[in-house]
Amino acid sequence: MRWIAGVAGVVLLAVVLWDAFETIILPRRVSGRIRLTKVFYRSTWAPWRATARLLTGRRRDAFLSFYGPLSLLLLLALWAVGIVLAFGMLQWAAGSALTGGALGFGTDVYMSGTSFFTLGLGDVAPRSAIAKTLTVVESGTGFAFLAAVIGYFPVIYQAFSRREVAISLLDARAGSPPSATELLWRHRSDPGAAALVELLRDWERWAADVLESHLSYPPLGYFRSQHYNESWVAALATILDASAVVIVGFEGAGVRQAELTFAMARHAVVDLSQVYSTPPRRSDERLPSAQLARLRERLASGGLTLGARPDFEERLAQLRRMYEPYVEALSEHLALPLPPWVRERERPDNWQTSAWDRVVQLPQRAPAAEDDHF
């Protein structure tokens, strides 16, 4: 009986340590189907998301925002419990060779816990050579585990901060929530599309950074933005939407950069769909003909006329089919709503509102003829 417990302890220890290694240290996507971390997130995220559906508005978003940080703490606690239990089983399999306290499995687990957290209480001590070896190995494992955890949290929050800085910058450039039409319309006075090209170049790098960080640290996907109407999935969708319109409807230097940004952002959503086990779903119609007409009107009001190519709508639909099924699957799984193609109504951006002022307006620019010349 004890040897069975010993084998089970070795297996449990190997599973926990390998899972922690893949999650914290290994900087690449993990393709294993049976993983402790994956089982943990699948079994906890679904009920958490279902509970959130009972709430409405910002309370719902606030409730969902607790999951990401809390899941990290619970995952670390799960690993720690698994390691303590595994070494407790090994101590019991070695014959409970301890001095002090009542002998039994409970004492072995207690001894394991004090060794893992290096408490050094001394009320229970190993007696045999095997028990002493297990105690030393567990103390070293606990020390290394805690050191890895201490280094893990700063990396997670640095990656989260990099992601959110760009999303915050998108607020004044594409609205709240962002939309591709608004992003292009607000660049209507951009001479030679230089600013738009630079923005698309920055977002190409951002998409690559999101892909790298979320492949290495999948829990980042459950961390939500500061504002309820912003998210990393919505930002990716907006950039893909805008890039698709530029590729099909615009001409000039910006088209090549739009193609590069589209390729990188599409790569990100496809690979991240694999990470979160969200296969592409049949796409809902995000851009019906009426919305497309409104998109044309909005851009035309800013002097942006889309190309008159006869296959414009067909070509745009082809590009949309390359990414919309993936972003919609991510949106459904992570409970992050997708942005509209065109604003349903005019509303202030996040930067224009506060808890004290309802809306802050920028001062009107003076006519060009009245501008001072230096």
Secondary structure, DSSP 8 states (H G I E B T S, - for coil): -HHHHHHHHHHHHHHHHHHHIIIII--S----SS-HHHHHHHHHHHHHHHHHTTS-HHHHHHHHHTHHHHHHHHHHHHHHHHHHHHHHHHHHHTT--EESS--SHHHHHHHHHHHHTT----SSEE-SHHHHHHHHHHHHHHHHHHHHHHHHHHHHHHHHHHHHHHHHHHHHHHTTTT-HHHHHHTTTT-GGGHHHHHHHHHHHHHHHHHHHHHHH-GGGGG---SSTT--HHHHHHHHHHHHHHHHHH--STHHHHHHHHHHHHHHHHHHHHHHTT--------SS-HHHHHHHHHHHHHTT------TTHHHHHHHHHHHHHHHHHHHHHHHT-----SS-SS----GGG--SS-S---------GGGS---
